[in-house]
Amino acid sequence: MDTRVENGGFVLGPNGLPETVEGLEELLQYARLRLTLRRGSLPYNRELGSGLYQWSPQEDRAEDRALALANEALQGLGGVRAVSARAVDSGLVFSVATPLGEGEITLGDL
């Protein structure tokens, strides 16, 4: 179980306390963190994060490269992998498989 995070902040429930996530939603939240964090930006763990900030929708085979960058970032998250990537007007949408099921992660403005 972990605290629910959206738009860079904790989500508060009706009682004013942080909401929690667990199961598939928790794994997808961890995956989103790994995909959005710039690889090398944390001094205590330079391997955490992704290279998606360097990705461009105009490059050759852009969606294949986005998928490869996503899977590189997800390597340390046991059993979690991106199975597809598609470019949309607002960024990228990844289909992600986990040991607890599948879900989608949408990333905007990379």
C-alpha positions as CSV (number, residue, x, y, z in Angstrom):
1,M,0.0,0.0,0.0
2,D,1.2,3.5,-0.8
3,T,-0.1,7.1,-0.9
4,R,-2.0,8.1,-4.0
5,V,-0.1,10.7,-6.1
6,E,-1.6,12.7,-8.9
7,N,-0.1,15.8,-10.7
8,G,2.9,15.7,-8.5
9,G,1.1,15.9,-5.2
10,F,-0.7,13.7,-2.7
11,V,-4.5,13.2,-3.1
12,L,-6.5,13.9,0.0
13,G,-9.6,12.0,0.8
14,P,-12.9,13.5,2.2
15,N,-11.5,13.2,5.7
16,G,-8.4,15.3,4.8
17,L,-6.0,12.4,5.0
18,P,-4.0,11.1,2.1
19,E,-5.7,8.4,0.0
20,T,-3.9,5.2,-0.5
21,V,-3.5,2.8,-3.5
22,E,-2.7,-0.9,-3.6
23,G,-2.5,-3.8,-6.0
24,L,-2.6,-3.0,-9.7
25,E,-3.1,0.7,-9.2
26,E,0.0,0.9,-6.9
27,L,2.2,-0.9,-9.5
28,L,0.9,1.5,-12.2
29,Q,1.7,4.4,-10.0
30,Y,5.3,3.1,-9.5
31,A,5.6,2.6,-13.2
32,R,4.4,6.2,-13.9
33,L,7.0,7.5,-11.5
34,R,9.8,5.6,-13.2
35,L,8.6,6.8,-16.7
36,T,8.3,10.5,-15.8
37,L,11.4,10.9,-13.7
38,R,14.4,11.9,-15.7
39,R,17.1,9.2,-15.6
40,G,20.1,10.6,-13.7
41,S,18.3,13.3,-11.9
42,L,18.4,11.8,-8.4
43,P,21.9,11.9,-6.9
44,Y,21.4,8.9,-4.7
45,N,20.1,6.7,-7.6
46,R,21.3,7.8,-11.0
47,E,19.7,4.7,-12.7
48,L,16.2,5.5,-11.6
49,G,14.0,7.2,-14.2
50,S,13.8,7.1,-18.0
51,G,15.3,8.7,-21.0
52,L,11.8,9.6,-22.4
53,Y,12.6,13.3,-21.9
54,Q,14.9,12.9,-25.0
55,W,12.2,11.3,-27.1
56,S,10.7,13.1,-30.1
57,P,7.5,12.1,-32.0
58,Q,9.3,13.2,-35.2
59,E,12.1,10.6,-35.0
60,D,12.1,7.5,-37.1
61,R,10.2,4.6,-35.4
62,A,9.3,7.0,-32.6
63,E,6.8,4.6,-30.9
64,D,9.3,1.7,-31.0
65,R,11.9,3.9,-29.3
66,A,9.5,5.1,-26.7
67,L,8.6,1.5,-25.9
68,A,12.3,0.6,-25.6
69,L,13.0,3.6,-23.3
70,A,10.0,2.7,-21.2
71,N,11.1,-0.9,-20.7
72,E,14.6,0.3,-19.8
73,A,13.1,2.4,-17.1
74,L,10.8,-0.4,-15.8
75,Q,13.6,-3.0,-15.5
76,G,13.9,-2.6,-11.7
77,L,10.2,-3.1,-11.2
78,G,9.7,-6.9,-11.0
79,G,7.4,-8.3,-13.6
80,V,6.3,-4.9,-15.0
81,R,6.8,-4.1,-18.6
82,A,5.4,-1.8,-21.3
83,V,3.8,-3.9,-24.1
84,S,2.9,-1.0,-26.4
85,A,3.3,2.7,-26.9
86,R,1.3,5.1,-29.0
87,A,1.9,8.7,-29.6
88,V,-1.1,11.0,-29.1
89,D,-1.5,14.8,-29.4
90,S,-0.8,15.3,-25.7
91,G,2.2,12.9,-25.4
92,L,2.4,9.1,-25.1
93,V,0.1,6.3,-23.9
94,F,1.7,3.0,-22.7
95,S,-0.1,-0.3,-22.2
96,V,1.6,-1.8,-19.2
97,A,1.5,-5.5,-18.1
98,T,2.1,-6.4,-14.4
99,P,1.8,-9.5,-12.4
100,L,-1.6,-8.2,-11.1
101,G,-3.0,-7.3,-14.6
102,E,-2.7,-4.7,-17.3
103,G,-3.4,-1.0,-17.4
104,E,-2.6,2.2,-19.3
105,I,-0.3,5.1,-18.4
106,T,-0.7,8.4,-20.2
107,L,2.2,10.8,-20.2
108,G,1.8,14.3,-21.4
109,D,4.4,17.0,-22.2
110,L,7.6,14.9,-22.0
